[in-house]
Amino acid sequence: MFKRILIANRGEIAMRLIRCCREMEIDTVLAYSEADKDSLPVQFATYPVCIGPAKASESYLQQDLLIDVARKMECEAIHPGYGFLSENADFAEKCEQNGIIFIGPSADIIRKMGNKQAARTLMKQNQVPVAPGSDGAVQTLAEAEAVADKIGYPVLVKAAAGGGGRGMRKAFSKEELKSAYETAKAEALSAFGDDEMYLEKLILKPHHIEFQILGDSFGNIIHLGERDCSIQRRNQKMMEESPSKVLSSELRKEMGEAAVRAAKAAGYYSAGTVEFVLDQEKHFYFIEMNTRIQVEHPVTEMVSNVDLVKEQIRVAAGLRLNATQADIVLTGHAIECRINAESPERGFAPTPGTIEFLHLPGGNGVRIETAMYQGYTISPYYDSMVAKIIVHAESRLDAIRKMRVALEEVMVQGIDNNAFFQYLILYHPDYIRGNYDTSFLEEHMGELLEWHKAGVKGER
């Protein structure tokens, strides 16, 4: 097992990694920016090392600097968390070249699955369902129009190197396609330095279902069930739950087998996620594979009792998985709410600032993942997520009730946050019935904000 690991991340995921390493008696070297000098991870890491200014491009994204710190501090491995360099094949390759283990899949696997179009082709070759679309990249608007005419509108223009909702636009007609194509292409070039695009049939009002995968270097691959991530704002997840209310046991088995097939096709190892959209007729289609730990991984940990980060580290150290598929037994129901420093009333605009007073919930079946504390200043330089609240109960309705109570206890003064907004979602009849999809917020945003203005609190 490793003796020392460099953590190349910040915030709540850095705290999650530090806790796990401390349990495993592994020293941690935390690479942090000047903006994070007062953060909890800096206080709890074995060896915190400042690597540069607040801007991520001058600190957390400095690949050579991170490797230099890892070498000087005699780290055997680097854990990238999620975001930043977690799915950067070049960084994984540089780690390997410098004799440092990248805690995640190989650079080749990241490249293979990082290009969404190449991944789509690989899935088709291995009988994993994909939505109708282009057989390769569409180089021009004319090519995009030809594909759209063939598969029919509406279509989704997607960046091959995309992720997080960036480089992706919907088009419901030929007139809309021109703007969608050009806008997505420009955004992809700016965000990823790659403007290769492809087209897919847009699945209207789908559920976003993802399966958690674990694999080792001995060819063993298992899944740990699904997460329903359909409550989203601006194509980014806000709430997740496991299991999904819309999956029958037969469909769950079919999708789980497809997810494992997808991972095997990629030669995958480490923790990863195979993502699908599920249409109104219960047909599912592969979207992408995330080659990293996910923000919402605690949801799966709560229902499976498997420590995904610990398994990641064990696999990176060359050990076999602790469990086979037959060992995985999922119990109860878990829900996660992402608490962001943002204002739902102002289009989810970020609201950085200093936390003047803080109280977070606790109790049986309640888990908090955060790096904020009273007096801490939320930086404007990074993602607005400041905490995750995860609950686990015997049934979905019990989990909903537990999460309502947990959110009632959230008190954060000094910054706006979205806890109240998720609290209202938990009382919406469509959410309670499981009658929701990725269009939920688009359809109910105004209604939820009106409830808030009216001071409505539950008992609907």
Wavefront OBJ file of the C-alpha trace (Angstrom):
o trace
v 0.000 0.000 0.000
v 1.082 3.584 -0.613
v 2.818 5.509 2.149
v 2.196 8.990 0.735
v -0.270 10.414 -1.808
v -0.466 13.868 -3.362
v -4.009 15.276 -3.477
v -4.392 17.491 -6.540
v -7.729 19.058 -5.657
v -9.555 21.252 -3.157
v -12.774 21.707 -1.187
v -14.988 18.877 -0.013
v -13.448 16.247 -2.291
v -9.990 17.034 -0.876
v -11.403 16.512 2.628
v -13.012 13.244 1.491
v -9.663 12.000 0.165
v -7.751 13.129 3.268
v -10.168 11.297 5.577
v -9.889 8.106 3.569
v -6.089 8.261 3.497
v -5.955 8.844 7.250
v -8.092 5.733 7.776
v -5.682 3.801 5.575
v -2.667 5.300 7.422
v -1.428 7.053 4.293
v 0.252 10.467 4.544
v -1.244 13.209 2.363
v 0.473 16.043 0.551
v -2.094 18.691 -0.369
v -1.317 20.985 -3.289
v -3.300 24.188 -2.676
v -3.631 27.680 -4.117
v -3.175 30.969 -2.254
v -6.966 31.406 -2.232
v -7.320 28.181 -0.225
v -4.676 28.893 2.421
v -7.331 29.019 5.169
v -9.276 25.980 3.969
v -9.996 22.850 6.016
v -7.996 20.551 3.704
v -4.900 22.683 4.361
v -5.434 22.257 8.096
v -5.953 18.483 7.949
v -3.461 17.353 5.290
v -0.222 15.859 6.594
v 1.880 18.164 4.409
v 0.121 21.159 2.764
v 2.119 22.802 -0.039
v 1.129 26.099 -1.694
v 1.539 25.835 -5.450
v 0.469 29.236 -6.750
v -2.116 31.999 -7.132
v -5.885 31.649 -6.944
v -6.490 31.145 -10.651
v -6.739 27.421 -11.375
v -4.681 27.888 -14.538
v -1.815 29.096 -12.349
v -2.150 26.465 -9.619
v -4.448 23.423 -9.745
v -3.969 22.971 -13.499
v -0.167 23.281 -13.460
v 0.713 19.702 -14.394
v 4.512 19.952 -14.270
v 4.405 21.812 -10.954
v 2.160 19.177 -9.377
v 4.451 16.384 -10.518
v 7.493 18.297 -9.279
v 5.861 18.664 -5.825
v 4.948 14.969 -5.797
v 8.521 13.970 -6.605
v 10.100 16.332 -4.066
v 7.707 15.137 -1.370
v 8.330 11.486 -2.308
v 4.693 10.719 -3.140
v 4.073 7.372 -4.785
v 0.739 8.406 -6.257
v -1.488 11.359 -7.116
v -5.246 11.421 -6.581
v -6.910 14.028 -8.824
v -10.412 13.876 -7.267
v -12.922 15.163 -9.824
v -12.766 18.194 -12.092
v -9.434 19.927 -12.720
v -7.019 17.235 -14.039
v -9.047 14.127 -13.138
v -9.817 13.236 -16.771
v -6.702 14.724 -18.358
v -4.913 11.978 -20.283
v -1.759 14.059 -20.700
v -1.464 14.481 -16.938
v -2.011 10.756 -16.332
v 0.692 10.064 -18.903
v 3.125 12.516 -17.287
v 2.567 10.821 -13.936
v 3.425 7.474 -15.464
v 6.536 8.889 -17.171
v 7.741 10.216 -13.819
v 7.182 6.980 -11.940
v 4.114 8.283 -10.105
v 0.881 6.298 -10.061
v -2.186 8.199 -11.262
v -5.131 7.066 -9.116
v -7.552 6.444 -11.934
v -7.465 4.613 -15.276
v -4.578 4.793 -17.731
v -4.015 7.679 -20.131
v -5.052 5.419 -23.025
v -8.386 4.604 -21.380
v -9.032 8.265 -20.549
v -8.370 9.221 -24.183
v -10.493 6.363 -25.470
v -13.499 7.366 -23.376
v -12.810 11.106 -23.249
v -13.615 11.571 -26.912
v -17.375 11.193 -26.845
v -17.619 10.302 -30.519
v -14.928 7.598 -30.278
v -16.602 6.223 -27.144
v -19.929 6.142 -28.964
v -18.378 4.074 -31.776
v -16.815 1.670 -29.271
v -20.185 1.177 -27.567
v -21.916 0.393 -30.854
v -19.287 -2.252 -31.561
v -19.998 -3.872 -28.178
v -23.813 -3.936 -28.284
v -24.295 -1.039 -25.864
v -27.279 1.000 -27.130
v -26.498 4.490 -28.450
v -28.910 7.138 -29.710
v -29.194 7.583 -33.505
v -26.631 10.101 -34.731
v -23.557 10.785 -36.834
v -21.137 7.932 -37.484
v -18.200 10.259 -36.978
v -17.340 13.905 -36.503
v -19.323 16.470 -38.471
v -16.770 18.866 -39.937
v -19.121 21.436 -41.432
v -22.592 22.853 -40.960
v -23.631 21.171 -44.210
v -22.631 17.770 -42.810
v -24.549 18.512 -39.615
v -27.640 19.436 -41.617
v -27.394 16.203 -43.634
v -27.219 14.080 -40.456
v -30.111 16.008 -38.869
v -32.241 15.494 -41.968
v -31.512 11.763 -41.807
v -32.225 11.144 -38.109
v -34.894 13.837 -37.751
v -35.238 16.818 -35.465
v -34.774 17.629 -32.651
v -31.040 16.979 -32.466
v -28.275 17.559 -29.961
v -25.019 19.113 -31.152
v -22.237 17.840 -28.898
v -18.519 18.451 -28.505
v -16.475 15.265 -28.813
v -14.279 16.495 -25.955
v -17.198 17.977 -23.990
v -18.502 17.536 -20.500
v -20.445 19.333 -17.783
v -23.007 20.600 -20.277
v -20.441 22.692 -22.171
v -20.138 22.473 -25.955
v -23.686 21.132 -26.192
v -26.717 22.752 -27.831
v -30.241 21.660 -28.825
v -31.760 22.310 -32.253
v -35.434 21.755 -33.046
v -35.255 22.869 -36.682
v -32.829 23.542 -39.528
v -33.011 27.248 -38.711
v -31.893 26.590 -35.124
v -29.157 24.156 -36.148
v -26.880 26.823 -37.637
v -26.738 28.823 -34.409
v -26.522 25.682 -32.245
v -23.660 24.253 -34.284
v -21.623 27.459 -34.374
v -22.203 28.300 -30.701
v -21.377 24.791 -29.462
v -18.281 24.665 -31.643
v -16.980 27.996 -30.343
v -17.724 27.052 -26.734
v -15.972 23.694 -27.120
v -12.860 25.344 -28.565
v -12.768 27.826 -25.681
v -13.447 25.257 -22.937
v -11.537 22.223 -24.221
v -9.237 23.491 -26.981
v -11.002 21.063 -29.324
v -13.969 21.956 -31.539
v -14.695 18.516 -33.009
v -18.476 18.068 -33.035
v -20.974 15.272 -33.581
v -24.761 14.963 -33.638
v -27.233 12.782 -31.770
v -30.978 12.508 -31.803
v -32.261 14.582 -28.886
v -34.157 12.338 -26.482
v -36.948 14.502 -25.109
v -37.732 14.496 -21.379
v -35.352 11.653 -20.493
v -34.217 10.352 -17.146
v -30.463 10.675 -16.602
v -29.387 7.301 -15.203
v -25.779 6.419 -14.411
v -24.239 3.171 -13.198
v -21.287 3.106 -10.816
v -18.460 0.895 -12.057
v -15.459 -0.562 -10.227
v -12.698 -2.474 -11.952
v -9.221 -3.735 -11.121
v -6.120 -4.431 -13.194
v -6.897 -8.165 -13.186
v -9.934 -7.742 -15.437
v -12.575 -7.873 -12.699
v -15.388 -5.366 -13.278
v -18.564 -4.923 -11.260
v -21.338 -2.354 -10.985
v -22.891 -1.017 -7.800
v -26.307 -0.074 -9.104
v -27.625 3.149 -10.538
v -28.119 6.767 -9.588
v -30.945 8.890 -10.964
v -29.464 12.336 -11.669
v -32.385 13.916 -13.511
v -32.839 16.988 -11.279
v -30.507 19.360 -13.111
v -30.019 23.051 -13.728
v -28.200 24.180 -16.887
v -27.353 20.533 -17.690
v -25.585 20.217 -14.332
v -26.796 17.901 -11.588
v -28.380 19.296 -8.423
v -29.922 16.256 -6.702
v -29.235 12.540 -7.079
v -30.789 9.393 -5.676
v -30.324 5.652 -5.651
v -32.066 3.497 -6.628
v -34.119 5.094 -9.397
v -37.872 4.879 -8.976
v -38.409 4.391 -12.720
v -36.354 1.216 -13.170
v -37.912 -2.204 -12.901
v -35.685 -5.006 -11.629
v -35.490 -6.371 -15.189
v -34.462 -3.018 -16.671
v -31.942 -2.459 -13.865
v -30.347 -5.827 -14.652
v -30.236 -5.056 -18.375
v -28.712 -1.607 -17.884
v -26.211 -2.884 -15.309
v -25.027 -5.584 -17.701
v -24.696 -2.977 -20.470
v -22.645 -0.763 -18.152
v -20.263 -3.603 -17.318
v -20.032 -4.443 -21.022
v -19.117 -0.818 -21.737
v -16.402 -0.833 -19.086
v -14.971 -4.117 -20.338
v -14.896 -2.762 -23.892
v -12.706 0.073 -22.637
v -10.461 -2.264 -20.633
v -11.467 -0.175 -17.632
v -10.120 -0.228 -14.097
v -10.600 2.103 -11.092
v -13.894 3.812 -10.217
v -15.945 5.147 -13.122
v -19.464 5.868 -14.230
v -21.370 4.761 -17.327
v -24.097 7.291 -18.099
v -27.350 6.674 -19.962
v -30.486 8.543 -20.916
v -33.758 6.657 -20.502
v -36.620 7.738 -22.743
v -40.338 7.750 -21.993
v -40.727 4.260 -23.492
v -37.978 2.892 -21.194
v -35.385 2.590 -23.974
v -31.913 3.500 -22.747
v -28.953 4.959 -24.647
v -25.292 5.411 -23.736
v -24.200 9.054 -23.268
v -20.636 8.853 -21.977
v -18.290 7.284 -19.476
v -16.776 9.393 -16.713
v -13.301 8.087 -15.935
v -13.124 9.424 -12.359
v -14.866 9.469 -9.013
v -18.141 11.402 -9.230
v -19.464 14.238 -7.059
v -22.436 12.017 -6.203
v -20.457 8.896 -5.268
v -21.666 9.019 -1.603
v -25.170 8.083 -2.771
v -23.843 4.743 -3.985
v -21.669 4.294 -0.907
v -24.726 4.679 1.320
v -26.758 1.955 -0.418
v -23.864 -0.424 -1.140
v -21.694 0.026 1.977
v -18.653 0.107 -0.330
v -16.004 2.812 0.143
v -15.392 3.818 -3.484
v -12.375 6.014 -2.744
v -10.718 3.268 -0.723
v -11.324 0.837 -3.573
v -9.807 3.347 -6.019
v -6.664 3.556 -3.925
v -6.456 -0.220 -3.448
v -6.818 -0.834 -7.191
v -4.162 1.788 -7.981
v -1.839 -0.006 -5.559
v -2.268 -3.178 -7.620
v -4.755 -5.033 -5.427
v -7.842 -6.929 -6.518
v -11.359 -5.685 -5.866
v -12.675 -6.580 -2.431
v -15.976 -7.831 -3.873
v -17.513 -9.720 -6.782
v -20.832 -8.809 -8.393
v -22.551 -11.466 -6.289
v -21.288 -9.767 -3.115
v -22.965 -6.458 -3.938
v -26.254 -6.076 -2.059
v -27.956 -2.685 -2.282
v -30.167 -1.732 0.650
v -32.511 1.145 1.348
v -32.625 4.470 -0.456
v -30.187 7.404 -0.557
v -30.585 11.000 -1.730
v -27.934 13.691 -2.181
v -28.480 17.462 -2.309
v -25.649 19.653 -3.548
v -25.493 22.861 -1.541
v -24.155 25.648 -3.732
v -23.288 29.239 -2.943
v -25.690 30.528 -5.550
v -29.007 32.340 -5.905
v -31.845 30.384 -7.560
v -33.828 33.641 -7.730
v -31.090 35.175 -9.905
v -30.668 32.312 -12.339
v -28.349 30.379 -10.003
v -25.736 33.146 -10.112
v -22.761 32.362 -7.800
v -22.747 34.171 -4.439
v -19.227 34.027 -2.981
v -18.635 35.643 0.409
v -17.735 35.021 4.029
v -19.740 32.566 6.138
v -20.810 34.522 9.209
v -22.747 31.695 10.886
v -22.992 28.019 10.025
v -25.029 25.093 11.284
v -25.268 21.821 9.352
v -27.539 18.844 10.104
v -26.632 15.499 11.618
v -28.269 12.436 13.072
v -28.911 8.851 12.076
v -28.517 8.280 8.334
v -27.315 11.825 7.592
v -23.899 12.408 6.006
v -22.245 15.776 5.335
v -19.405 16.336 2.876
v -18.022 19.870 3.106
v -14.916 21.980 3.577
v -16.666 25.138 4.787
v -16.752 26.442 8.327
v -17.905 29.540 10.172
v -15.645 32.433 9.201
v -14.463 30.799 5.972
v -14.583 32.869 2.790
v -16.042 31.176 -0.285
v -13.790 32.083 -3.216
v -15.170 33.373 -6.523
v -12.447 31.506 -8.411
v -13.887 27.990 -8.229
v -17.081 25.961 -8.506
v -19.903 27.225 -6.288
v -20.601 23.889 -4.548
v -19.814 24.228 -0.836
v -21.379 21.089 0.664
v -23.250 17.879 -0.022
v -25.941 16.468 2.228
v -26.617 12.759 1.817
v -29.306 10.793 3.634
v -30.060 7.079 3.792
v -33.285 5.401 4.905
v -35.196 2.158 4.428
v -37.518 3.511 1.722
v -37.594 6.376 -0.775
v -40.361 8.183 1.101
v -38.444 7.853 4.370
v -35.338 9.242 2.636
v -37.340 12.201 1.292
v -38.676 12.927 4.781
v -35.194 12.628 6.288
v -33.744 15.007 3.702
v -36.505 17.558 4.349
v -35.636 17.559 8.046
v -31.911 17.806 7.245
v -32.430 20.812 4.963
v -34.570 22.512 7.611
v -31.482 22.494 9.837
v -29.189 24.124 7.265
v -28.299 27.611 8.471
v -25.739 29.533 6.452
v -25.458 33.267 6.994
v -23.279 35.489 4.840
v -23.904 33.814 1.479
v -27.003 32.883 -0.471
v -27.429 29.157 -1.117
v -29.850 26.769 -2.780
v -30.876 24.638 0.227
v -34.353 26.199 0.401
v -34.899 25.500 -3.289
v -34.131 21.790 -2.958
v -36.331 21.674 0.145
v -39.271 22.853 -1.983
v -38.468 20.271 -4.685
v -38.772 17.559 -2.036
v -42.389 18.619 -1.476
v -43.366 18.808 -5.146
v -45.940 16.094 -6.007
v -44.111 15.116 -9.206
v -40.851 14.566 -7.319
v -42.554 12.619 -4.548
v -44.201 10.323 -7.119
v -40.927 9.945 -9.036
v -42.665 11.555 -11.989
v -39.753 13.756 -13.012
v -37.090 13.916 -15.719
v -34.336 16.288 -16.867
v -36.947 18.906 -17.815
v -38.262 19.143 -14.236
v -36.656 22.476 -13.314
v -37.340 23.963 -16.725
v -41.037 23.211 -16.241
v -41.380 24.008 -12.520
v -38.816 26.748 -11.864
v -41.377 29.561 -11.780
v -43.749 27.547 -9.602
v -41.051 26.728 -7.053
v -39.903 30.353 -6.819
v -43.501 31.465 -6.323
v -43.801 28.986 -3.447
v -40.665 30.511 -1.943
v -41.974 34.083 -2.284
v -45.214 33.033 -0.646
v -43.293 31.525 2.269
v -44.663 28.034 1.594
v -42.985 25.370 3.768
v -44.116 21.821 3.216
v -47.493 20.250 4.011
v -48.682 20.529 0.461
l 1 2 3 4 5 6 7 8 9 10 11 12 13 14 15 16 17 18 19 20 21 22 23 24 25 26 27 28 29 30 31 32 33 34 35 36 37 38 39 40 41 42 43 44 45 46 47 48 49 50 51 52 53 54 55 56 57 58 59 60 61 62 63 64 65 66 67 68 69 70 71 72 73 74 75 76 77 78 79 80 81 82 83 84 85 86 87 88 89 90 91 92 93 94 95 96 97 98 99 100 101 102 103 104 105 106 107 108 109 110 111 112 113 114 115 116 117 118 119 120 121 122 123 124 125 126 127 128 129 130 131 132 133 134 135 136 137 138 139 140 141 142 143 144 145 146 147 148 149 150 151 152 153 154 155 156 157 158 159 160 161 162 163 164 165 166 167 168 169 170 171 172 173 174 175 176 177 178 179 180 181 182 183 184 185 186 187 188 189 190 191 192 193 194 195 196 197 198 199 200 201 202 203 204 205 206 207 208 209 210 211 212 213 214 215 216 217 218 219 220 221 222 223 224 225 226 227 228 229 230 231 232 233 234 235 236 237 238 239 240 241 242 243 244 245 246 247 248 249 250 251 252 253 254 255 256 257 258 259 260 261 262 263 264 265 266 267 268 269 270 271 272 273 274 275 276 277 278 279 280 281 282 283 284 285 286 287 288 289 290 291 292 293 294 295 296 297 298 299 300 301 302 303 304 305 306 307 308 309 310 311 312 313 314 315 316 317 318 319 320 321 322 323 324 325 326 327 328 329 330 331 332 333 334 335 336 337 338 339 340 341 342 343 344 345 346 347 348 349 350 351 352 353 354 355 356 357 358 359 360 361 362 363 364 365 366 367 368 369 370 371 372 373 374 375 376 377 378 379 380 381 382 383 384 385 386 387 388 389 390 391 392 393 394 395 396 397 398 399 400 401 402 403 404 405 406 407 408 409 410 411 412 413 414 415 416 417 418 419 420 421 422 423 424 425 426 427 428 429 430 431 432 433 434 435 436 437 438 439 440 441 442 443 444 445 446 447 448 449 450 451 452 453 454 455 456 457 458 459 460
